[in-house]
Every structure is written in C-alpha cells, then in structure tokens.
Amino acid sequence: MMVRHYSLKGFYETERTVGCGGFAKVKLATHVATGEKVAIKIMDKALLGADLARVETELGALKTVCHEHVCKLYQVIETDTHFFIIMEYCSGGELFDHIVEKNRLTESESRMFFRQIVSAVAYLHSLGYAHRDLKPENILLDKYQNLKLIDFGLCAKPEGGINNLLQTSCGSPTYAAPELVLGKQYLGTEVDIWAMGVLLYTLLVGALPFDDNTIDCLYRKILAGRYEEPHFLSLESKRLIRSMLQVDPKNRITIKELLNHPWLTLGILDPVEIKSENVIYQDHECLEVMACYNQVKKEAMWDYLKQRKYDYHTATYLLLLSRKKRGSSLKLNSSATKVD
Ligand SMILES: O=C(Nc1ccc2c(c1)CCNCC2)c1ccc(-c2cn[nH]c2)cc1OCc1ccccc1
C-alpha cells in the first residue's frame, strides 16, 4: 500500500538554507501548528551512496537519546528521493565559529561549555553509545548559549555493551586517538575522552593540539602525544588536558572521574549531572491541547504519541513540550493543515 508522504507544504514554512554539508543541506523552517522554528536537514538519497547507513545510524540514535545538550529530533519524512529530518533550531551556529570569533575562550567560559559536553557524553555512554566524531563543528549553540551535540552518523552502540571493543576507523584525523590511528581495536568511550581532550584544548587555546599539513606527520604527533602547553594555561587546565590526552587509553581519565573533576567543579561546586528525560513523557496540559486540536480523547492521543512515529504529531507534541518548558503559551494554529 502506497504510504502517504506528507510533503512539507502546509506543515512547515521553509525559509533560507543555512548550511550545506557533504550530503545534506540545512534549511530553516517554521512548524506551522506551533509557530516554532526548526531546522530541516535535507538529504538527497542519490548522493548518499554508502552514507545511507550513517543516516540510519543517526536516526536510530536520535530516536533513543533525549538530553538537553543533544540536538532533538522532531520528525522524519522519507520520500523516494529524499530524507527530511526535522531537528531542534540552534541559532547560535557552530561552537567552532564561536571559538574562532573569540580567538580563544576564558577558562570560565570553557568550563561552562565543557561541563555541558561532559554531561551529554556521559549520558550517551550510560546508554551504551559512543559518539566517535566529537569536534567543535559537531557542536551547535542555541540562542541561550546551550550546547547541542549533532551528527550521530558515526556513533556506535557496540553489541554486548559500551565496554566491548570496536574496530572501525572513523571520525576526523585531528581528533583521532592514538589507538584509532594505529588501527587497533579500541573502546568507544576512551576514544571519546581523547576527542574531548582535543576539544577542551581547542576551547582554551583556540588552536588544535595536534596539527600538521601532512597526515603522517599529524599521526606521528598524535602517537607521541606531544603538544604545546601555552603559558596562559593554568596548572589545573594543563593537568586536566594531560589526563585526557594520554596516549595509552588505560591511563586516560574516565567519564565518571570527569563528572566531579576539580577543574569542572571549580567555583560551581556541584558535580556535572547526567540528568536526562525520557524522549516522550506524558504531559497532561500538552496532551489536552493536542487532543482537542485533533478532536480525539486524551487517552487515544497519548496511545498514538507513545508509539513515537516521528510524524507531524510527534513534532507538534515535542515542540509543545519545549514551549511549555520555556513558559510560552500552548496554543496551536487552527489554520494549520490537519493530519488525518
Ligand atoms: O538550527 C540550525 N542552524 C542554524 C539556525 C539559525 C541560524 C543559523 C544556523 C546560522 C547562524 N546565524 C543564525 C541563523 C541547525 C540545527 C540542526 C543542525 C543539524 C542537526 N544535525 N545535523 C545538523 C544544523 C543546523 O545548522 C547548521 C549550521 C548552518 C550554518 C551555520 C552553523 C550551523
């Protein structure tokens, strides 16, 4: 039976294209029923080729994880030729551009960002996921300067749990851990810790710890684990970076030790918390609004939503939840096209 494909028309008002990645472009749009802004990642299946598996991986992960510092998935529309992935709006752009703009961040601003990254990665690891492509280009900011992790195309959920070895060499060379560079079997968690060490260095220094024009010189530097320690880095910062950029993964600090590391809790006191929500939880106010909007009973509405079809209803409900969290009104535009 021909599955009815919702086109964007009537459900999203698309605006300009803000980014063009390898096989995707990102358009800004407005979700008509709620008036909320969203980002739509559009992928041409013909251009995806082998990367089609990455899309499936990313969608699988995004439907499972739910964390304030992971970019939310609202809806997936698949046509014969394209994927339209409707995601959380991150108007602050890439963390990378933020660092470049400021040359380098102060220790306290780096701490504020790094705590969010550690919280998101600790959450992913607790679910058995390793991101494996952590870098400033994959970290966006919303308008409140909250970080949002994106691009789960290379993430891994090893069979038998996060502590099982991986083999696939992936991610970006400048952030690659020595064991990855050597093509050894590795633990996703340990590779993520190394990448977070490179990230923290980039935040504090405004440059990469390991960089070179030729890939084998770059690899030699990574394998030696030698990098510049600029004079302006505090002793605590140097110690923390060193504990993450340990060539031997067994000597590397663990995510658990990071959560209450003195550098991360300096002046803030409480340890970084993982606190996550479950993807779709029952909120009676939002359910009420949706039930009457769709002229169905609340129970029926919830029975439908808890199936998490990532259709327009899922998007509407998730966007209502975020409006409620922001303290905005929970109104829905009756003029919007009704989904049958
Ligand atoms: O909402 C997103 N981007 C975004 C939103 C608003 C604005 C800009 C950008 C450009 C900066 N000026 C302000 C306007 C947005 C959301 C999700 C994803 C995304 C989620 N998985 N994969 C991609 C990507 C996004 O973008 C990519 C981007 C484009 C140009 C530069 C910086 C970032």
The ligand as a Tripos MOL2 file, in Angstrom:
@<TRIPOS>MOLECULE
LIG
   33    37     1     0     0
SMALL
NO_CHARGES

@<TRIPOS>ATOM
      1 O1         19.3860   25.4730   13.5320 O.2       1 LIG1
      2 C1         20.4080   25.2090   12.9220 C.2       1 LIG1
      3 N1         21.1850   26.1170   12.3300 N.am      1 LIG1
      4 C2         21.0080   27.4840   12.2960 C.ar      1 LIG1
      5 C3         19.8640   28.1130   12.7240 C.ar      1 LIG1
      6 C4         19.7570   29.5130   12.6170 C.ar      1 LIG1
      7 C5         20.7920   30.2460   12.0700 C.ar      1 LIG1
      8 C6         21.9530   29.5880   11.6390 C.ar      1 LIG1
      9 C7         22.0760   28.1970   11.7570 C.ar      1 LIG1
     10 C8         23.1170   30.3090   11.0690 C.3       1 LIG1
     11 C9         23.7400   31.2510   12.0660 C.3       1 LIG1
     12 N2         23.0130   32.5530   12.0680 N.3       1 LIG1
     13 C10        21.6960   32.4810   12.7470 C.3       1 LIG1
     14 C11        20.6740   31.7180   11.9430 C.3       1 LIG1
     15 C12        20.8150   23.7860   12.7970 C.ar      1 LIG1
     16 C13        20.1310   22.8230   13.5240 C.ar      1 LIG1
     17 C14        20.4710   21.4900   13.4130 C.ar      1 LIG1
     18 C15        21.5040   21.1130   12.5700 C.ar      1 LIG1
     19 C16        21.8690   19.7080   12.4670 C.ar      1 LIG1
     20 C17        21.4610   18.7100   13.2890 C.ar      1 LIG1
     21 N3         22.0150   17.5760   12.8530 N.ar      1 LIG1
     22 N4         22.7660   17.8350   11.7800 N.ar      1 LIG1
     23 C18        22.6890   19.1550   11.5220 C.ar      1 LIG1
     24 C19        22.2230   22.0570   11.8550 C.ar      1 LIG1
     25 C20        21.8850   23.4010   11.9820 C.ar      1 LIG1
     26 O2         22.5640   24.3630   11.3110 O.3       1 LIG1
     27 C21        23.7660   24.0020   10.6470 C.3       1 LIG1
     28 C22        24.5480   25.2530   10.5460 C.ar      1 LIG1
     29 C23        24.4350   26.0040    9.4040 C.ar      1 LIG1
     30 C24        25.1410   27.1900    9.3040 C.ar      1 LIG1
     31 C25        25.9440   27.6200   10.3620 C.ar      1 LIG1
     32 C26        26.0050   26.8300   11.5080 C.ar      1 LIG1
     33 C27        25.2940   25.6530   11.6150 C.ar      1 LIG1
@<TRIPOS>BOND
     1     1     2 2
     2     2     3 1
     3     2    15 1
     4     3     4 1
     5     4     5 ar
     6     4     9 ar
     7     5     6 ar
     8     6     7 ar
     9     7     8 ar
    10     7    14 1
    11     8     9 ar
    12     8    10 1
    13    10    11 1
    14    11    12 1
    15    12    13 1
    16    13    14 1
    17    15    16 ar
    18    15    25 ar
    19    16    17 ar
    20    17    18 ar
    21    18    19 1
    22    18    24 ar
    23    19    20 ar
    24    19    23 ar
    25    20    21 ar
    26    21    22 ar
    27    22    23 ar
    28    24    25 ar
    29    25    26 1
    30    26    27 1
    31    27    28 1
    32    28    29 ar
    33    28    33 ar
    34    29    30 ar
    35    30    31 ar
    36    31    32 ar
    37    32    33 ar
@<TRIPOS>SUBSTRUCTURE
     1 LIG1         1 GROUP 0 **** ****
